[in-house]
């Protein structure tokens, strides 16, 4: 336990990491970049999903009038398309998550550098990232967000 005399000498700060992730300019740029990067694949998935639904609708509508061999062929085609779609969807999610994690790692490396610069410049002894309670007086998140926006 820190005594009252010792506590007066300690300068403590707090950074809300979730706010950094949600509100920082680099996070916003990364989000837009990921959206742009993955848009063609998302559109392809939507196109394939539309094809599957169309084939499924056609099969349901025409199943009664189709020969058994035609119906089986359409069902096999539908099954193959569904399996391919699920594989593509899984790969898309995995790739997107991997890229998102890479971007978050880069963001947090930059944020750590900014936090250390602020800590050195303002002579902080301790900066916390998690706390059950914190006074707004020790929250330096806005300063970190501003520095990140300025590209520091």
DSSP file (Angstrom, degrees, kcal/mol; ACC not computed):
  #  RESIDUE AA STRUCTURE BP1 BP2  ACC     N-H-->O    O-->H-N    N-H-->O    O-->H-N    TCO  KAPPA ALPHA  PHI   PSI    X-CA   Y-CA   Z-CA
    1    1 A X              0   0    0      0, 0.0     2,-0.4     0, 0.0     0, 0.0   0.000 360.0 360.0 360.0 139.5    0.0    0.0    0.0
    2    2 A X        -     0   0    0      1,-0.0     2,-0.1     4,-0.0     0, 0.0  -0.716 360.0-129.2 -89.5 133.3    1.2    3.5   -0.9
    3    3 A X     >  -     0   0    0     -2,-0.4     4,-2.5     1,-0.1     5,-0.2  -0.348  25.0-108.0 -75.6 163.7    1.3    6.0    1.9
    4    4 A X  H  > S+     0   0    0      1,-0.2     4,-1.3     2,-0.2    -1,-0.1   0.877 120.7  50.3 -60.1 -39.4   -0.3    9.4    1.5
    5    5 A X  H  4 S+     0   0    0      1,-0.2     4,-0.5     2,-0.2    -1,-0.2   0.906 113.4  45.4 -67.1 -40.7    3.2   11.1    1.3
    6    6 A X  H >4 S+     0   0    0      1,-0.2     3,-0.9     2,-0.2     4,-0.4   0.846 107.5  58.4 -70.4 -34.1    4.4    8.6   -1.3
    7    7 A X  H >< S+     0   0    0     -4,-2.5     3,-1.1     1,-0.2    -1,-0.2   0.819  96.1  62.7 -66.4 -31.1    1.2    8.9   -3.4
    8    8 A X  T 3< S+     0   0    0     -4,-1.3    -1,-0.2     1,-0.3    -2,-0.2   0.770 101.9  52.0 -65.9 -24.7    1.6   12.6   -3.9
    9    9 A X  T <  S+     0   0    0     -3,-0.9     2,-0.5    -4,-0.5    -1,-0.3   0.559  92.5  88.0 -88.6  -8.7    4.9   12.0   -5.7
   10   10 A X    <   -     0   0    0     -3,-1.1     2,-0.6    -4,-0.4   114,-0.1  -0.798  61.2-157.3 -98.7 127.6    3.4    9.5   -8.2
   11   11 A X        -     0   0    0     -2,-0.5   114,-2.7   112,-0.2   115,-1.8  -0.915  16.2-172.3-105.6 119.8    1.8   10.8  -11.4
   12   12 A X  E     -a  126   0A   0     -2,-0.6     2,-0.3   113,-0.2   115,-0.2  -0.885   6.0-176.9-116.2 140.7   -0.7    8.3  -12.9
   13   13 A X  E     -a  127   0A   0    113,-2.7   115,-2.8    -2,-0.4     2,-0.4  -0.847  11.4-147.0-128.3 167.8   -2.5    8.4  -16.3
   14   14 A X  E     -ab 128 139A   0    124,-2.4   126,-3.1    -2,-0.3   127,-0.5  -0.997   4.6-164.2-138.4 141.3   -5.0    6.2  -18.0
   15   15 A X        -     0   0    0    113,-2.6     2,-1.1    -2,-0.4     3,-0.1  -0.995  17.5-140.7-127.1 128.2   -5.7    5.3  -21.6
   16   16 A X     >  -     0   0    0     -2,-0.4     4,-1.8     1,-0.2     3,-0.3  -0.760  16.7-171.0 -87.2  99.6   -8.9    3.8  -22.9
   17   17 A X  H  > S+     0   0    0     -2,-1.1     4,-2.4   112,-0.6    -1,-0.2   0.848  82.7  57.1 -63.6 -36.5   -7.6    1.3  -25.4
   18   18 A X  H  > S+     0   0    0      1,-0.2     4,-2.4     2,-0.2    -1,-0.2   0.894 106.0  50.0 -63.3 -39.2  -11.1    0.6  -26.8
   19   19 A X  H  > S+     0   0    0     -3,-0.3     4,-3.5     2,-0.2     5,-0.4   0.896 108.7  52.7 -65.0 -38.6  -11.6    4.3  -27.6
   20   20 A X  H  X S+     0   0    0     -4,-1.8     4,-1.6     1,-0.2     7,-0.3   0.938 112.0  46.0 -59.8 -46.1   -8.3    4.3  -29.4
   21   21 A X  H  < S+     0   0    0     -4,-2.4    -2,-0.2     1,-0.2    -1,-0.2   0.888 122.3  36.0 -64.4 -40.0   -9.5    1.3  -31.4
   22   22 A X  H  < S+     0   0    0     -4,-2.4    -2,-0.2    -5,-0.2    -1,-0.2   0.871 128.6  26.7 -81.7 -38.9  -12.9    2.8  -32.2
   23   23 A X  H  < S+     0   0    0     -4,-3.5    -3,-0.2    -5,-0.2    -2,-0.2   0.538  84.7 112.4-111.6  -9.0  -12.1    6.5  -32.6
   24   24 A X     X  -     0   0    0     -4,-1.6     4,-2.1    -5,-0.4     5,-0.2  -0.360  66.6-127.6 -74.2 149.5   -8.5    7.0  -33.7
   25   25 A X  H  > S+     0   0    0    120,-0.4     4,-2.6     1,-0.2     5,-0.2   0.899 110.0  52.1 -60.0 -43.8   -7.8    8.4  -37.2
   26   26 A X  H  > S+     0   0    0      1,-0.2     4,-2.5     2,-0.2    -1,-0.2   0.883 109.2  50.7 -62.9 -35.0   -5.4    5.5  -38.0
   27   27 A X  H  > S+     0   0    0     -7,-0.3     4,-2.4     2,-0.2    -1,-0.2   0.902 110.8  49.0 -66.7 -39.8   -8.1    3.0  -37.0
   28   28 A X  H  X S+     0   0    0     -4,-2.1     4,-2.2     2,-0.2    -2,-0.2   0.920 112.4  47.5 -64.6 -44.2  -10.6    4.8  -39.2
   29   29 A X  H  X S+     0   0    0     -4,-2.6     4,-2.4     1,-0.2    -2,-0.2   0.914 112.4  49.8 -62.8 -42.7   -8.2    4.8  -42.2
   30   30 A X  H  X S+     0   0    0     -4,-2.5     4,-2.7     2,-0.2    -2,-0.2   0.902 109.6  51.4 -63.4 -41.0   -7.4    1.1  -41.6
   31   31 A X  H  X S+     0   0    0     -4,-2.4     4,-2.3     2,-0.2    -1,-0.2   0.920 111.9  46.0 -62.1 -44.5  -11.1    0.2  -41.5
   32   32 A X  H  X S+     0   0    0     -4,-2.2     4,-2.3     2,-0.2    -1,-0.2   0.884 112.4  51.5 -65.8 -38.2  -11.7    2.1  -44.8
   33   33 A X  H  X S+     0   0    0     -4,-2.4     4,-2.9     2,-0.2    -2,-0.2   0.917 110.7  47.7 -64.7 -43.5   -8.7    0.4  -46.4
   34   34 A X  H  X S+     0   0    0     -4,-2.7     4,-2.5     2,-0.2    -2,-0.2   0.905 110.8  51.8 -63.9 -41.1   -9.9   -3.1  -45.3
   35   35 A X  H  X S+     0   0    0     -4,-2.3     4,-1.0    -5,-0.2    -1,-0.2   0.926 113.9  43.5 -60.5 -44.7  -13.4   -2.3  -46.7
   36   36 A X  H  X S+     0   0    0     -4,-2.3     4,-0.5     1,-0.2     3,-0.3   0.912 114.5  50.3 -66.1 -43.3  -11.9   -1.3  -50.0
   37   37 A X  H  < S+     0   0    0     -4,-2.9     4,-0.3     1,-0.2     3,-0.2   0.863 119.2  35.6 -64.2 -38.1   -9.5   -4.2  -50.1
   38   38 A X  H  X S+     0   0    0     -4,-2.5     4,-2.2    -5,-0.2    -1,-0.2   0.462  90.3  94.6 -99.5  -2.0  -12.2   -6.8  -49.4
   39   39 A X  H  X S+     0   0    0     -4,-1.0     4,-2.7    -3,-0.3     5,-0.2   0.903  82.6  53.0 -58.7 -44.7  -15.1   -5.2  -51.3
   40   40 A X  H  X S+     0   0    0     -4,-0.5     4,-2.2     1,-0.2    -1,-0.2   0.915 111.8  45.8 -59.9 -40.2  -14.5   -7.3  -54.5
   41   41 A X  H  > S+     0   0    0     -4,-0.3     4,-2.3     2,-0.2    -1,-0.2   0.888 112.0  51.3 -68.9 -37.4  -14.5  -10.5  -52.6
   42   42 A X  H  X S+     0   0    0     -4,-2.2     4,-2.2     2,-0.2    -2,-0.2   0.904 110.9  48.9 -64.8 -40.4  -17.6   -9.5  -50.7
   43   43 A X  H  X S+     0   0    0     -4,-2.7     4,-2.5     2,-0.2    -2,-0.2   0.895 109.7  51.9 -65.6 -39.7  -19.4   -8.6  -53.9
   44   44 A X  H  X S+     0   0    0     -4,-2.2     4,-2.6    -5,-0.2    -2,-0.2   0.903 108.8  50.9 -63.0 -41.0  -18.4  -12.0  -55.4
   45   45 A X  H  X S+     0   0    0     -4,-2.3     4,-2.5     2,-0.2    -2,-0.2   0.917 110.6  48.7 -62.4 -42.6  -19.8  -13.7  -52.4
   46   46 A X  H  X S+     0   0    0     -4,-2.2     4,-2.1     2,-0.2    -2,-0.2   0.900 110.8  51.1 -63.4 -40.0  -23.1  -11.8  -52.8
   47   47 A X  H  X S+     0   0    0     -4,-2.5     4,-2.0     2,-0.2    -2,-0.2   0.935 112.2  45.9 -62.5 -46.6  -23.2  -12.7  -56.5
   48   48 A X  H  X S+     0   0    0     -4,-2.6     4,-2.4     1,-0.2    -2,-0.2   0.880 109.9  53.9 -66.1 -37.4  -22.7  -16.4  -55.8
   49   49 A X  H  X S+     0   0    0     -4,-2.5     4,-2.4     1,-0.2    -1,-0.2   0.904 108.3  50.8 -62.7 -39.5  -25.3  -16.3  -53.0
   50   50 A X  H  X S+     0   0    0     -4,-2.1     4,-2.4     2,-0.2    -2,-0.2   0.893 109.0  51.1 -62.8 -40.8  -27.7  -14.8  -55.6
   51   51 A X  H  X S+     0   0    0     -4,-2.0     4,-2.7     2,-0.2     5,-0.2   0.911 110.3  49.4 -62.8 -42.4  -26.9  -17.6  -58.0
   52   52 A X  H  X S+     0   0    0     -4,-2.4     4,-2.7     2,-0.2    -2,-0.2   0.932 112.2  47.3 -63.0 -45.9  -27.5  -20.3  -55.4
   53   53 A X  H  X S+     0   0    0     -4,-2.4     4,-2.6     2,-0.2    -1,-0.2   0.898 112.4  50.1 -63.3 -39.9  -30.8  -18.7  -54.4
   54   54 A X  H  X S+     0   0    0     -4,-2.4     4,-2.6     2,-0.2    -2,-0.2   0.931 113.0  45.6 -64.3 -45.1  -31.9  -18.5  -58.1
   55   55 A X  H  X S+     0   0    0     -4,-2.7     4,-2.7     2,-0.2    -2,-0.2   0.899 113.0  50.7 -64.8 -40.3  -31.0  -22.1  -58.7
   56   56 A X  H  X S+     0   0    0     -4,-2.7     4,-2.5    -5,-0.2    -2,-0.2   0.914 111.6  47.7 -63.2 -43.3  -32.7  -23.2  -55.6
   57   57 A X  H  X S+     0   0    0     -4,-2.6     4,-2.3     2,-0.2    -2,-0.2   0.905 112.5  49.0 -63.4 -42.2  -35.8  -21.2  -56.6
   58   58 A X  H  X S+     0   0    0     -4,-2.6     4,-3.0     2,-0.2    -2,-0.2   0.912 111.5  49.7 -63.6 -42.6  -35.7  -22.7  -60.1
   59   59 A X  H  X S+     0   0    0     -4,-2.7     4,-1.4     1,-0.2    -2,-0.2   0.915 112.1  47.2 -63.4 -43.8  -35.3  -26.2  -58.7
   60   60 A X  H  < S+     0   0    0     -4,-2.5     4,-0.3     2,-0.2    -1,-0.2   0.892 116.9  44.1 -64.5 -39.2  -38.2  -25.8  -56.3
   61   61 A X  H  < S+     0   0    0     -4,-2.3     3,-0.3    -5,-0.2    -2,-0.2   0.906 124.8  31.2 -72.3 -42.5  -40.4  -24.3  -59.0
   62   62 A X  H >X S+     0   0    0     -4,-3.0     4,-1.3    -5,-0.2     3,-0.6   0.433  87.8 100.3 -99.6   0.4  -39.5  -26.9  -61.8
   63   63 A X  T 3< S+     0   0    0     -4,-1.4     3,-0.3     1,-0.2    -1,-0.2   0.855  81.8  53.3 -57.2 -38.0  -38.9  -30.0  -59.7
   64   64 A X  T 34 S+     0   0    0     -4,-0.3    -1,-0.2    -3,-0.3    -2,-0.1   0.865 114.9  39.5 -67.2 -36.3  -42.3  -31.5  -60.4
   65   65 A X  T <4 S+     0   0    0     -3,-0.6    -1,-0.2    -4,-0.2    -2,-0.2   0.558  98.0  96.5 -92.3  -8.3  -41.9  -31.2  -64.2
   66   66 A X  S  < S-     0   0    0     -4,-1.3     2,-0.1    -3,-0.3    -7,-0.0  -0.459  78.8-111.7 -81.5 152.3  -38.2  -32.2  -64.4
   67   67 A X     >  -     0   0    0     -2,-0.1     4,-2.7     1,-0.1     5,-0.2  -0.432  33.2-109.3 -72.3 159.2  -37.0  -35.7  -65.2
   68   68 A X  H  > S+     0   0    0      1,-0.2     4,-2.7     2,-0.2     5,-0.2   0.896 119.4  50.4 -57.8 -41.7  -35.3  -37.5  -62.3
   69   69 A X  H  > S+     0   0    0      2,-0.2     4,-2.3     1,-0.2    -1,-0.2   0.906 111.9  46.8 -67.3 -40.3  -31.9  -37.2  -63.9
   70   70 A X  H  > S+     0   0    0      2,-0.2     4,-2.5     1,-0.2    -2,-0.2   0.916 113.4  49.2 -64.7 -42.8  -32.3  -33.4  -64.5
   71   71 A X  H  X S+     0   0    0     -4,-2.7     4,-2.6     2,-0.2    -2,-0.2   0.926 112.3  47.6 -63.0 -45.3  -33.5  -32.9  -61.0
   72   72 A X  H  X S+     0   0    0     -4,-2.7     4,-2.7    -5,-0.2    -1,-0.2   0.906 111.4  51.3 -62.3 -41.4  -30.6  -34.9  -59.6
   73   73 A X  H  X S+     0   0    0     -4,-2.3     4,-2.4     2,-0.2    -2,-0.2   0.921 112.1  46.1 -62.2 -44.1  -28.1  -33.0  -61.8
   74   74 A X  H  X S+     0   0    0     -4,-2.5     4,-2.7     2,-0.2    -2,-0.2   0.895 112.4  50.9 -65.5 -39.7  -29.5  -29.6  -60.6
   75   75 A X  H  X S+     0   0    0     -4,-2.6     4,-2.5     2,-0.2    -2,-0.2   0.900 111.4  47.8 -64.3 -40.6  -29.4  -30.8  -56.9
   76   76 A X  H  X S+     0   0    0     -4,-2.7     4,-2.7     2,-0.2    -2,-0.2   0.907 112.3  49.2 -66.1 -41.4  -25.8  -31.9  -57.3
   77   77 A X  H  X S+     0   0    0     -4,-2.4     4,-2.7     2,-0.2    -2,-0.2   0.921 112.1  48.7 -62.3 -43.6  -24.9  -28.5  -58.9
   78   78 A X  H  X S+     0   0    0     -4,-2.7     4,-2.4     2,-0.2    -2,-0.2   0.908 111.9  49.2 -61.9 -43.0  -26.7  -26.7  -56.1
   79   79 A X  H  X S+     0   0    0     -4,-2.5     4,-2.4     2,-0.2    -2,-0.2   0.922 112.4  47.6 -63.0 -44.8  -24.9  -28.8  -53.5
   80   80 A X  H  X S+     0   0    0     -4,-2.7     4,-2.6     1,-0.2    -2,-0.2   0.919 112.5  49.4 -62.6 -44.3  -21.5  -28.1  -55.2
   81   81 A X  H  X S+     0   0    0     -4,-2.7     4,-2.6     1,-0.2    -1,-0.2   0.897 111.0  50.1 -62.6 -40.1  -22.2  -24.4  -55.4
   82   82 A X  H  X S+     0   0    0     -4,-2.4     4,-2.6     2,-0.2    -2,-0.2   0.909 111.1  48.1 -65.2 -42.7  -23.2  -24.3  -51.7
   83   83 A X  H  X S+     0   0    0     -4,-2.4     4,-2.2     2,-0.2    -2,-0.2   0.928 113.5  47.5 -63.7 -44.9  -20.1  -26.1  -50.6
   84   84 A X  H  X S+     0   0    0     -4,-2.6     4,-2.7     1,-0.2    -2,-0.2   0.909 112.1  50.6 -61.7 -42.2  -17.9  -23.7  -52.8
   85   85 A X  H  X S+     0   0    0     -4,-2.6     4,-2.8     2,-0.2    -2,-0.2   0.928 110.0  48.7 -62.1 -46.2  -19.8  -20.7  -51.4
   86   86 A X  H  X S+     0   0    0     -4,-2.6     4,-2.3     2,-0.2    -1,-0.2   0.888 112.4  49.3 -62.5 -39.2  -19.3  -21.9  -47.8
   87   87 A X  H  X S+     0   0    0     -4,-2.2     4,-2.6     2,-0.2     5,-0.2   0.940 113.1  46.3 -64.3 -47.1  -15.6  -22.4  -48.4
   88   88 A X  H  X S+     0   0    0     -4,-2.7     4,-2.5     1,-0.2    -2,-0.2   0.899 112.7  50.4 -62.0 -40.7  -15.2  -19.0  -50.0
   89   89 A X  H  X S+     0   0    0     -4,-2.8     4,-2.4     2,-0.2    -1,-0.2   0.907 111.3  48.0 -64.5 -42.5  -17.1  -17.4  -47.2
   90   90 A X  H  X S+     0   0    0     -4,-2.3     4,-2.6     2,-0.2    -2,-0.2   0.926 113.1  47.6 -63.8 -45.5  -14.9  -19.1  -44.6
   91   91 A X  H  X S+     0   0    0     -4,-2.6     4,-2.9     2,-0.2     5,-0.2   0.891 110.8  52.6 -63.2 -39.4  -11.7  -18.1  -46.4
   92   92 A X  H  X S+     0   0    0     -4,-2.5     4,-2.8    -5,-0.2     5,-0.2   0.947 111.3  45.4 -60.3 -49.7  -13.0  -14.5  -46.7
   93   93 A X  H  X S+     0   0    0     -4,-2.4     4,-2.7     2,-0.2    -2,-0.2   0.913 114.4  48.8 -61.9 -43.0  -13.8  -14.3  -43.0
   94   94 A X  H  X S+     0   0    0     -4,-2.6     4,-2.4     2,-0.2    -2,-0.2   0.935 114.2  45.1 -63.1 -46.0  -10.4  -15.8  -42.1
   95   95 A X  H  X S+     0   0    0     -4,-2.9     4,-2.6     2,-0.2     5,-0.2   0.912 114.0  49.4 -64.5 -42.7   -8.5  -13.5  -44.4
   96   96 A X  H  X S+     0   0    0     -4,-2.8     4,-2.7    -5,-0.2    -2,-0.2   0.923 112.2  48.0 -62.9 -44.4  -10.4  -10.4  -43.2
   97   97 A X  H  X S+     0   0    0     -4,-2.7     4,-2.5    -5,-0.2    -2,-0.2   0.903 111.4  50.8 -62.9 -40.9   -9.8  -11.3  -39.5
   98   98 A X  H  X S+     0   0    0     -4,-2.4     4,-2.0    -5,-0.2    -2,-0.2   0.940 113.7  44.0 -62.5 -46.8   -6.1  -11.8  -40.2
   99   99 A X  H  X S+     0   0    0     -4,-2.6     4,-2.5     2,-0.2    -2,-0.2   0.895 112.4  52.7 -65.4 -39.6   -5.8   -8.5  -41.9
  100  100 A X  H  X S+     0   0    0     -4,-2.7     4,-2.6     1,-0.2    -1,-0.2   0.920 109.6  49.3 -61.7 -43.0   -7.9   -6.7  -39.2
  101  101 A X  H  X S+     0   0    0     -4,-2.5     4,-2.4     2,-0.2    -1,-0.2   0.879 109.8  51.6 -64.2 -37.7   -5.6   -8.2  -36.6
  102  102 A X  H  X S+     0   0    0     -4,-2.0     4,-2.1     2,-0.2    -2,-0.2   0.932 111.5  46.8 -62.7 -45.1   -2.5   -7.0  -38.5
  103  103 A X  H  X S+     0   0    0     -4,-2.5     4,-2.6     1,-0.2    -2,-0.2   0.895 111.9  50.6 -64.8 -40.2   -4.0   -3.5  -38.7
  104  104 A X  H  X S+     0   0    0     -4,-2.6     4,-2.8     2,-0.2     5,-0.2   0.903 108.6  52.3 -64.2 -40.3   -4.9   -3.5  -35.0
  105  105 A X  H  X S+     0   0    0     -4,-2.4     4,-1.9     2,-0.2    -2,-0.2   0.921 111.2  47.0 -61.4 -43.2   -1.3   -4.6  -34.1
  106  106 A X  H  X S+     0   0    0     -4,-2.1     4,-2.2     2,-0.2    -2,-0.2   0.922 112.3  50.5 -63.1 -44.5    0.1   -1.7  -36.2
  107  107 A X  H  X S+     0   0    0     -4,-2.6     4,-2.8     1,-0.2    -2,-0.2   0.929 111.6  46.9 -58.7 -47.3   -2.4    0.7  -34.5
  108  108 A X  H  X S+     0   0    0     -4,-2.8     4,-2.4     2,-0.2    -1,-0.2   0.814 108.8  54.9 -70.8 -29.0   -1.5   -0.4  -31.0
  109  109 A X  H  X S+     0   0    0     -4,-1.9     4,-2.0    -5,-0.2    -1,-0.2   0.935 112.1  44.4 -64.3 -45.0    2.3   -0.2  -31.8
  110  110 A X  H  X S+     0   0    0     -4,-2.2     4,-2.4     2,-0.2    -2,-0.2   0.925 113.2  50.7 -63.4 -44.3    1.8    3.4  -32.8
  111  111 A X  H  X S+     0   0    0     -4,-2.8     4,-2.9     1,-0.2    -1,-0.2   0.903 108.2  52.8 -61.3 -41.2   -0.4    4.1  -29.8
  112  112 A X  H  X S+     0   0    0     -4,-2.4     4,-2.4     2,-0.2    -1,-0.2   0.910 109.1  49.3 -60.7 -42.0    2.2    2.6  -27.5
  113  113 A X  H  X S+     0   0    0     -4,-2.0     4,-2.2     2,-0.2    -2,-0.2   0.925 112.8  47.2 -62.4 -43.8    4.9    4.9  -29.0
  114  114 A X  H  X S+     0   0    0     -4,-2.4     4,-2.6     2,-0.2    -2,-0.2   0.921 111.3  50.9 -63.4 -44.2    2.6    8.0  -28.6
  115  115 A X  H  X S+     0   0    0     -4,-2.9     4,-2.8     1,-0.2    -1,-0.2   0.909 110.5  49.2 -60.7 -42.4    1.7    7.0  -25.0
  116  116 A X  H  X S+     0   0    0     -4,-2.4     4,-2.6     2,-0.2    -1,-0.2   0.889 110.2  51.2 -65.2 -38.3    5.4    6.6  -24.2
  117  117 A X  H  X S+     0   0    0     -4,-2.2     4,-2.8     2,-0.2    -2,-0.2   0.928 112.8  45.1 -63.4 -44.3    6.1   10.0  -25.7
  118  118 A X  H  X S+     0   0    0     -4,-2.6     4,-2.6     2,-0.2    -2,-0.2   0.918 112.6  51.9 -64.1 -43.1    3.4   11.6  -23.6
  119  119 A X  H  X>S+     0   0    0     -4,-2.8     5,-2.1    -5,-0.2     4,-0.5   0.913 114.1  43.0 -60.7 -43.3    4.6    9.7  -20.5
  120  120 A X  H ><5S+     0   0    0     -4,-2.6     3,-0.6     3,-0.2    -2,-0.2   0.937 116.0  47.1 -68.0 -46.4    8.2   11.0  -21.0
  121  121 A X  H 3<5S+     0   0    0     -4,-2.8    -2,-0.2     1,-0.2    -1,-0.2   0.858 122.0  35.2 -65.3 -35.9    7.2   14.6  -21.9
  122  122 A X  H 3<5S-     0   0    0     -4,-2.6    -1,-0.2    -5,-0.2    -2,-0.2   0.309 108.5-119.7-105.3   8.6    4.7   14.9  -19.0
  123  123 A X  T <<5 +     0   0    0     -3,-0.6     2,-0.3    -4,-0.5    -3,-0.2   0.894  43.6 177.6  57.8  48.3    6.7   12.8  -16.5
  124  124 A X      < -     0   0    0     -5,-2.1    -1,-0.2    -6,-0.2  -112,-0.2  -0.609  21.6-163.2 -77.6 141.6    4.1   10.1  -15.8
  125  125 A X  S    S+     0   0    0   -114,-2.7     2,-0.3     1,-0.3  -113,-0.2   0.735  76.5  13.0 -90.4 -29.1    5.2    7.4  -13.5
  126  126 A X  E     -a   12   0A   0   -115,-1.8  -113,-2.7    -7,-0.0     2,-0.5  -0.982  56.9-170.1-153.1 132.5    2.5    5.0  -14.5
  127  127 A X  E     -a   13   0A   0     -2,-0.3     2,-0.3  -115,-0.2  -113,-0.2  -0.989  17.5-158.1-126.4 123.3   -0.1    4.8  -17.3
  128  128 A X  E     -a   14   0A   0   -115,-2.8  -113,-2.6    -2,-0.5     3,-0.1  -0.663  18.5-167.2-100.0 152.7   -2.8    2.2  -17.0
  129  129 A X  S    S+     0   0    0      1,-0.3  -112,-0.6    -2,-0.3     2,-0.4   0.560  78.9  36.2-110.0 -16.0   -4.9    0.6  -19.7
  130  130 A X        +     0   0    0   -114,-0.1     2,-0.3  -113,-0.1    -1,-0.3  -0.999  63.1 158.0-138.2 141.0   -7.5   -1.0  -17.5
  131  131 A X        -     0   0    0     -2,-0.4     3,-0.1     1,-0.1  -117,-0.0  -0.966  41.4-137.9-159.4 144.5   -9.1    0.1  -14.3
  132  132 A X  S    S+     0   0    0     -2,-0.3     2,-0.3     1,-0.3    -1,-0.1   0.892  99.2   9.0 -68.0 -40.0  -12.2   -0.6  -12.3
  133  133 A X  S    S+     0   0    0     -3,-0.1     2,-0.3     2,-0.0    -1,-0.3  -0.993  70.1 173.3-139.8 145.6  -12.5    3.1  -11.6
  134  134 A X        -     0   0    0     -2,-0.3     2,-0.3    -3,-0.1    -3,-0.0  -0.989  30.2-122.2-150.4 146.2  -10.6    6.1  -12.9
  135  135 A X    >   -     0   0    0     -2,-0.3     3,-1.7     1,-0.1     4,-0.4  -0.684  22.5-129.2 -83.2 139.4  -11.0    9.8  -12.5
  136  136 A X  G >  S+     0   0    0     -2,-0.3     3,-0.9     1,-0.3    -1,-0.1   0.758 105.0  74.3 -58.2 -22.1  -11.4   11.7  -15.8
  137  137 A X  G 3  S+     0   0    0      1,-0.2    -1,-0.3  -124,-0.0    -3,-0.0   0.805  99.5  41.2 -61.4 -30.9   -8.6   13.9  -14.5
  138  138 A X  G <  S+     0   0    0     -3,-1.7  -124,-2.4  -125,-0.1     2,-0.6   0.449  86.5 113.6 -98.7  -0.2   -6.0   11.2  -15.2
  139  139 A X  B <   +b   14   0A   0     -3,-0.9     3,-0.2    -4,-0.4  -124,-0.2  -0.613  33.4 172.4 -77.7 117.4   -7.5   10.1  -18.6
  140  140 A X     >  +     0   0    0   -126,-3.1     4,-2.0    -2,-0.6     3,-0.3   0.206  44.9 111.2-106.5  13.2   -5.0   11.0  -21.4
  141  141 A X  H  > S+     0   0    0   -127,-0.5     4,-2.9     1,-0.2     5,-0.2   0.889  74.8  54.1 -56.9 -42.9   -7.0    9.2  -24.1
  142  142 A X  H  > S+     0   0    0      1,-0.2     4,-2.4     2,-0.2    -1,-0.2   0.889 108.2  49.9 -60.9 -38.5   -7.9   12.4  -25.9
  143  143 A X  H  > S+     0   0    0     -3,-0.3     4,-2.3     2,-0.2    -1,-0.2   0.891 111.3  48.8 -66.4 -38.5   -4.3   13.5  -26.1
  144  144 A X  H  X S+     0   0    0     -4,-2.0     4,-2.5     2,-0.2    -2,-0.2   0.929 111.3  49.5 -66.3 -44.7   -3.3   10.1  -27.5
  145  145 A X  H  X S+     0   0    0     -4,-2.9     4,-2.2     1,-0.2  -120,-0.4   0.908 111.6  49.4 -59.7 -42.5   -6.1   10.3  -30.1
  146  146 A X  H  X S+     0   0    0     -4,-2.4     4,-1.8    -5,-0.2    -1,-0.2   0.924 111.6  48.0 -63.6 -44.8   -5.0   13.8  -31.1
  147  147 A X  H  <>S+     0   0    0     -4,-2.3     5,-2.5     1,-0.2     4,-0.3   0.891 111.7  50.0 -64.5 -39.4   -1.4   12.8  -31.4
  148  148 A X  H ><5S+     0   0    0     -4,-2.5     3,-1.1     1,-0.2    -1,-0.2   0.894 109.1  52.1 -65.2 -38.9   -2.4    9.8  -33.6
  149  149 A X  H 3<5S+     0   0    0     -4,-2.2    -1,-0.2     1,-0.3    -2,-0.2   0.842 107.3  53.0 -64.8 -33.1   -4.5   12.0  -35.8
  150  150 A X  T 3<5S-     0   0    0     -4,-1.8    -1,-0.3    -5,-0.2    -2,-0.2   0.504 118.7-114.4 -80.9  -3.7   -1.5   14.3  -36.2
  151  151 A X  T < 5       0   0    0     -3,-1.1    -3,-0.2    -4,-0.3    -2,-0.1   0.718 360.0 360.0  81.3  21.5    0.6   11.3  -37.3
  152  152 A X      <       0   0    0     -5,-2.5    -4,-0.2   -38,-0.0    -5,-0.1   0.474 360.0 360.0 -78.6 360.0    3.0   11.3  -34.4
